[in-house]
Amino acid sequence: MSKVGLLDHNEGPSTPLSEIEELRSWLPVDAVVRHGRPAIEWLNMSGVVLGEPFFHQTVARVRKESAAVLPLITDLDELIRLEKVSDSLRPSGFIFHSSRCGSTLVANAVRALRDSLVIAEAPVLDKLISRFFTDTDEAGTRELLYSIFLRGAVSALGQRRFGTERHYFIKFAPTSILQFARIRRIWPRVPALFLYRDPIEVMVSNLQNIPEWMTIKSNPKAAAAILGVRETDLASLSPEELCARALGRFYSAAAAGMDENTLLCNYNELSPETLLRLVRFFLVSVSAEEAEAIIQQTGLYSKDPLKQTAFRDDGHSKRSNASIYIKQMAEKWALPAYQQLVELQRLRTTPQ
């Protein structure tokens, strides 16, 4: 067995575990580098309900409530070993999105289903997928390896920790749509939803509150691959151009990845009726009680973990607040692909 141990922030791994089965109910919470090698950080999540809108919020709560409990660090291959022995669900549905477009609302809706497990933008998945941008080779050996690790991470996150879970949904980070083809090769039949929104509205939101995927300094190689530019070009990109370029590529990747198990949904369509339709797209039956709980999500601000803030449609205000430069960048880099995606959705939903 690969080295497994308690994470001591000064000394690194120690105190080996005797059996991989002991990682059951531990979830991979991050992909890290320790002593120059890629590794997985695990946290004991036994009995923990993943109720927050984002996975990292639940992890932060557990760390705060159980500060004395240290995480574990293992080599990546423990993901594969655990996959062979854990009681894990197969994914019921994937949620992809172009950022700030209603994906958290949809994740909250499927979370309202009885006995559902929802993993929303887990860092370990985002970082393993980013390896497809930065660490592949012509022979495809590394791509295959990271595909296996990604499958293992999805399996580990999908463990039945309560014994009653029936449905398992994953919401990916926005950049993951650019690796849709690789993800599809691992899970060809899982229903996949792509949510998107008018790029001007998305840009205004992202520029007001910069998301991690727009922070290029953290991983310039991945940022260049996401934007389709050279690393040397990154410094010359304004935040507006960076965001617009990325959105255009997200929309184009979604259009290219359409298949019979994939559905498009524009933010401007979201309503209680649409939300129920999207949930049923994942091939789950919805009881009257669950339908009521799902409908209630539309009246709440989706990113509020306390579920106390009312939803407010801010589309008009975002467009009103958009600068001329934002509109110029959107028109140049994102609007054509957005309009093509709108037309593709129209053609796919129009009876022939």
N, C-alpha and C positions, 0 to 999 in steps of 0.2 A: 504493500500500500504506500502511496506517496505520502510525504511528510504532512502531517496534520497537527495543528496545535493551537493553543490559546495565543491570541495576538497580544504580545507585549509591545507597546509602542516604542520601547527603547531597545529591546533585544530581538524582536521578531518571533518566529514560531518556536514553540516548546510544548511540553506535556503531550506526547503523542496519544491519539485515540487508538484503540485496539481494533475496532471494526468499523467498516464503512456504514453499517446499519445505524450506528450512533448518530449519523447525520440526518436521520429521519426527523422531520419537523423542524429542521434547520433550513432556512431559505438563503439562497445566494443573494446578497444585498449589493454587491459591487464587484467589479473586475478591477484589480489593482496590480501594481508592480512591487514586488518585494525582493530585495537583494538582486535586482536586475532581471528578475524572471516574472512573467505574467502569472497571476494567481487569482483565486476567488476568495472573497470575504463572505463568511456565513454568519447568520445571527439566529439564535434560538427563538423561533416564532411559534412555539407550541402554545395553542390556546389563544393566539392573537387574531382578532378579527381585522381584516384589511378593509377598514371602513372609510378611510380618508380618500379624497379624490385622487391623490397620487401616492404611489408606492413609497417614495422617499419620505413622505409625511408620516406614514405609519412607522417606518424605520426610525425616524427621529423621535417619535413618541416612545417607542420601545426602548431606545437608548436612554432617554430621559427617565423613564419609569424604572428601568433596571440598569442603572449606571454601573453597578458593581459587576454585572455580567459582561465579560469580555467576548468579543467575536472570535471566530475561528478563521484561520487562513489555511487554504489547501492549494495544491497544484490544480491546474485545470482538469486533469484527467479524473478527478474525483466526481466531476459532473457525469462522466460516462459510467463510472462505477455505481453511483447512486441510482442512475436511471434503470439499472438492471434489477434493483431490489426494492425500489420505492413503489408505493401505491399512488400512482399519479393519474390524473385525468388527461385525456386527449383534448386539445383545444376545440372549443365549440365555435369560436369566432375570433377574427382579428379585426381590430379597428385601426386603420391608417388615417392620416389627416395632414392638412397643409398648414396647421398651426392656427390657433385662435379662431376655430370655426365650428365649435359645437361638439367636438369629440369627447370632452369631459362630461357633457350632458348625456351623451349616448352611453359612456362608461358607467355613469351613475344609474342609468336606466336598467342596464343589464345587471348591475349590482342589486337592484331592487327585486330581482327574481329570487325566489326561495332557493336556498342551498347553492348559490352561485359563488364563484371565486373570480375576482377581477384583479388583474395585475396591470397597473397603469404606469407606463413609462419607467419601468425598472431600470436603473443605471446599468446593471449587469448585462441586460439585453442590448441596450444602446451601445455599450462599449464593445461587446462582441461583434455586433453588426458593423461598427465603425472599422473593424479589422478588415472587412471586405474592401473598404476604401483605401487602406494604407498598407496592407500586408499580404497581398496576393502575388502569385507568381504565374508565369506563362504555362507551366505544367499543370496548374490547377491543384497542386498538392495542398497548399495552405488553405485554399478556398474550401476544399473538402474537410480539412481538419477543423476549421472554424465553423463549418456547417454542423459538424458532429458536436462541437462544444455548445453551439447555440441550441441545438436540439436537446442536449442534456440540461442546459439552463432552463429552458421552457418546461421540461419534465420536472425539474427540481422545484420550480416555482408553483407547479401544478399539483403538488402533493396534497392528498386528502389528510388534512391535519385534524379534522373533526369527525371524519368517517361518514358524513352525510352529503358531501359536495357532489353535485350532479353536472353543473355547467362551469366551463372554464373559458374566460375571455381575456384577451391580451390587447391592450392599447399600446401601440408603439410610439416612439418619438417621431416628430415630423420627418426627419432625414431618412428614416427607415424605408420610406416609399421608394427611394432611389435604389434600394436593394430588393425590391419586390420580387424580381425574377428569381434571385437566389433563395429567398424565403419560400417562394412558391414551389421550388424544387424539393424542399424538405416537406412541406405540407401542401400538396397540390389540390386537395379537396376541401380544405377548411374555408367556410364562407368568410369573405373579406370585404369590409366596407371601407370606402374612401370618402371622407368628408372634406369639403373645400369651401372657400368663400371668396368673395370679391377681393382681389389683391390689394386694392387701396385700403380697404377696411382692415385687412390683416396687417399691412405695413404700419398703419397708424398705431395699432395695438402693440405690435412688436417693438416699434421705435420708442413708445412710451415706457415700455417695460421689457428690456432686452432679454430674450431667452438665451439659454446656454448655447444652443446651436449657432447663434450669431456671434458668439465670443470666439473669434478665430485664433486668438493667441494660445488657447489651451491645446489646440491640435491643428497647427497650420496645414499639415499634409492632408488631413481629413477635410478641412475647410476648403482647400483648393479643389479636391475631388468633388465635393458637394456642389461647388459653384461652377465647376467646369473651367477653371482657370489655372495658371501656373502659380506656384507658391510665391514667386517674385512679384506677381500682380496684386497680391492681397492688400499690400499697404496702400495701394492707390485707390482702393474701393471705398466709397463712402458707405455708411450704414444703410442709407436708402438704396443704393445700387446693390449692395450685398443682399439685402432682404428681397429685392425684386428679382434678382437673378435666381436666388434659391427657390422662390415661389414658382417661377416659370418652369424650373426643372422638376419641382414636385408635381405640378399639373401635367407636364409632358410624360413623366414616368407613370403616373396614374393612368393616363390614356393608353400608353403602350402596354400596360399590364392587364388590361381588361380581359376577363374570361367569363365563362358561364357561372362561376362561383364568386364573382365580384360584383359589387353594387356601388354606384355613385350616389352621393347626396349633397346637394348644395345647402349651405347654411340658411339661405333664405326660404327653404322649404320646411324647416323644422317647426313642428307643431305637435300637439299631443297625438294626433292621428298618425303623423309621420313617424314619431318615436316608436309607437307600437308596431308599425310596419317594419321598421328597422330591426327591432328586437325579434320579430317573427322571421325575418330573413335568416337569422342564425339557426333556424330549424328547431326552435324550442316552443313548446306550448305555453300559453300565458293564461293563468287563471284570472277570474274577475278581480280578486283581491290584489294580485300582482299588477294587473292593468291599472288599477287605481293608484297603486304606489308609483308606477312608472309615470303616469300622467302628472302626478304631484311634482315630479322632478322639473317639469317645464316652468313652474312658478318660482323656482329657487335659483340663486346664482350658483352655478355648478361647481365653482372652485372654492366655495366656502366650506371648510371641513365641519363647521358647526351647524350648517344648514339653517342659518338664521337670516340670511340676506336674500331679499326678493330679487328676482331676475328683472333686468331693465334692458330693453332693446336699444343698443347704442350704435346701430349701423348708420343712421342718419348723421349723428353727431361725429362719428369717425370720418365720414366723407366730408363733412363741413370743415373739420379740423385739418384735413389733408393739405399740405403745402403744394405749391405748383411743382416743386422739385419731386415730391413723392409721386405726384400724378405723372410727371414726365418719365420717371424711372419705371413706374408700373406699366405705362403704355409701351415702353421700349422692351422690357424684359419679361413681363408677366401677363399682361392682358391678352396677347394673341393666344397663348397656351390656355389661359383660363377660358376664353371664348370657344376654343376648340373643344375643351372638356364639357362645357355647357351644351354644345351642339351634339357631342357624342352621347351625353346622357339623354338628350331629347330623342335621338334616333333609337337608343336602346329601350326606351320606355314607350315609344309610339307603336301602336299595333300595326303589324305589317299586313 
